[in-house]
Amino acid sequence: MAKKNMRQEIIIDMDEFIVTYAATLLDPNQNLSELVYNTAKEDITKWDDLFHDQGFGRKNKFINIGRGYLRDAQNLDAEEAEKQGDQLAQEAIDYLGKHTDFFEKWRTD
């Protein structure tokens, strides 16, 4: 049970990081949680165009957070963490899509 809770916590952290990052680059008066989700739901690399950052946000503010968790908490080597990190990233995008109101309230409060 603890691993599942920790996995959910890292997913929430990933989503918080990417929504916060979006607020530094985009109009903070928009619903950024929804915009971030809608942009990535089909293809996470579309964030690169949204943020105009050549993948910095996608890699450093999202994917690497998940991979770090996988390496540290699950003792995975870098190669295995990279493989499982893609799945974790998709889980985090899906979670964001189901909780855009929560993340937007969190961001604007």
C-alpha positions in Angstrom: 0.0 0.0 0.0 2.8 2.4 0.8 4.3 2.1 -2.7 1.0 2.9 -4.3 0.6 6.0 -2.1 4.1 7.1 -2.8 3.6 6.5 -6.6 0.4 8.7 -6.4 2.3 11.4 -4.5 5.1 11.5 -7.2 2.4 11.7 -9.9 0.9 14.7 -8.0 4.3 16.2 -7.7 5.0 15.8 -11.4 1.6 17.5 -12.2 2.3 20.3 -9.8 5.7 20.9 -11.3 4.5 21.1 -14.8 1.5 23.3 -14.0 3.7 25.7 -12.0 6.2 25.7 -14.9 3.4 26.6 -17.3 2.4 29.5 -15.1 5.9 31.0 -15.5 5.6 30.9 -19.3 2.0 31.3 -20.2 -0.9 33.6 -19.3 -1.6 32.8 -15.7 -5.2 33.9 -16.2 -5.9 30.9 -18.4 -6.9 27.5 -17.0 -3.4 26.2 -17.3 -4.1 22.8 -15.8 -6.6 22.1 -18.5 -4.4 23.6 -21.2 -1.4 21.6 -20.1 -3.5 18.4 -20.1 -5.2 19.0 -23.4 -1.9 19.7 -25.1 -0.2 16.5 -23.8 -3.1 14.0 -23.7 -2.3 12.6 -27.2 1.5 13.4 -27.4 3.6 14.7 -24.5 6.1 16.2 -26.9 3.5 18.9 -27.9 4.5 20.6 -24.6 7.7 21.6 -26.4 5.7 23.8 -28.8 3.4 25.1 -26.1 6.3 26.1 -23.9 8.7 27.0 -26.7 11.5 25.5 -24.7 12.9 22.6 -26.8 11.7 20.0 -24.3 13.2 21.6 -21.2 9.9 21.6 -19.2 8.8 18.1 -20.5 12.1 16.6 -19.5 13.3 18.5 -16.5 10.0 19.6 -14.9 8.1 16.4 -15.5 9.8 13.2 -16.8 13.0 13.4 -14.8 11.0 13.9 -11.5 9.3 10.6 -12.2 12.5 8.8 -13.2 14.3 10.1 -10.1 11.5 8.6 -8.0 11.8 5.3 -9.8 15.6 5.1 -9.3 15.5 6.2 -5.7 12.3 4.6 -4.3 12.3 1.4 -6.3 16.1 1.1 -6.7 15.9 0.8 -10.5 18.9 1.4 -12.7 18.9 4.4 -15.1 17.9 2.3 -18.1 14.9 0.6 -16.3 13.8 3.9 -14.8 13.8 5.4 -18.2 11.5 2.6 -19.5 9.2 2.8 -16.6 9.3 6.6 -16.5 7.4 6.8 -19.8 4.6 4.8 -18.2 4.7 6.9 -15.1 4.5 10.1 -17.2 1.4 8.8 -19.0 -0.2 8.0 -15.6 0.6 11.5 -14.5 -1.0 13.1 -17.6 -4.1 10.9 -17.1 -4.3 11.9 -13.5 -4.0 15.6 -14.4 -6.8 15.2 -16.9 -9.1 13.7 -14.2 -8.2 16.4 -11.7 -7.7 19.6 -13.6 -10.1 21.5 -11.3 -8.0 20.4 -8.3 -4.7 21.5 -9.8 -6.1 24.8 -11.0 -7.5 25.5 -7.5 -4.2 24.5 -6.0 -2.3 26.8 -8.5 -4.5 29.8 -8.0 -5.0 29.7 -4.2 
